[in-house]
Amino acid sequence: MQIYRVTDNAFKAYGAVIEGLEVAQLLDRLDGSTESPDDHTIYVADDSSLDALPIHRDLQDRVYGGMPVQIGYCNGTNYRLNCLEYHRGSEVNVSSRDFILLLAKVTDIQEGKLDTANVKAFLVPGGVVVQIYETTLHYAPCAENFRVVVVLPKGTNTDRPVIKPASFEDKLLWARNKWLLAHKDAPEAKDGAYVGLVGANLDIRRD
């Protein structure tokens, strides 16, 4: 698998590097107060201790134009694609260590399926803040014992609304503001997520 960097031109179709944010205090708090499992990942949508930092206002006003946001995290160890998701609104990620994001485009979904051959890998260096566009499919970071800040519109990834599916997209709704496509081999598929990824369940150690 070719691994691009988020500073490469190839990343411009998926997101952007955000400059000018002071993230040292945020990363110190994340690294000093949260666990990072060796054999699975954990996700916290909204962490009050991170929200309390001054950068919350900076992210809300400068990156999201004043819209309310939440600061959470995804930590642990992961090497596989498993799923891809998208949101209404961009996601912001930053970590003190390098990690890899596996990304594709919403427009790559054809007839309810996405071929994982369309997925590209991008290395995010430690300390670099990246914005993942809402038109970009993404999921858990890939690395060993990573700790990654996850900033999203307020309420994202909490309890999903109860609806009767009336469209294809309704079938993908997995949580609030979270539409998900799973690979057949992913744990989420066994839990009832829509199986929409075809091809290899990519593994950065192998593929």
Sequence and secondary structure as in RCSB ss.txt:
>XXXX:A:sequence
MQIYRVTDNAFKAYGAVIEGLEVAQLLDRLDGSTESPDDHTIYVADDSSLDALPIHRDLQDRVYGGMPVQIGYCN
GTNYRLNCLEYHRGSEVNVSSRDFILLLAKVTDIQEGKLDTANVKAFLVPGGVVVQIYETTLHYAPCAENFRVVV
VLPKGTNTDRPVIKPASFEDKLLWARNKWLLAHKDAPEAKDGAYVGLVGANLDIRRD
>XXXX:A:secstr
  EEETTSGGGGGTEEEE S   HHHHHHHHHH    SSSEEEES  HHHHTSTHHHHIIIIISTT  EEEEEEE
EEE B  EEEE SS EEEE SS EEEEEEEGGG BTTBEEGGG EEEEE TT EEEE TTEEB S BEEEEEEEE
EEETTTTS        SHHHHHEEETTEEEEEETTSHHHHTT  EEEES   BTTT 
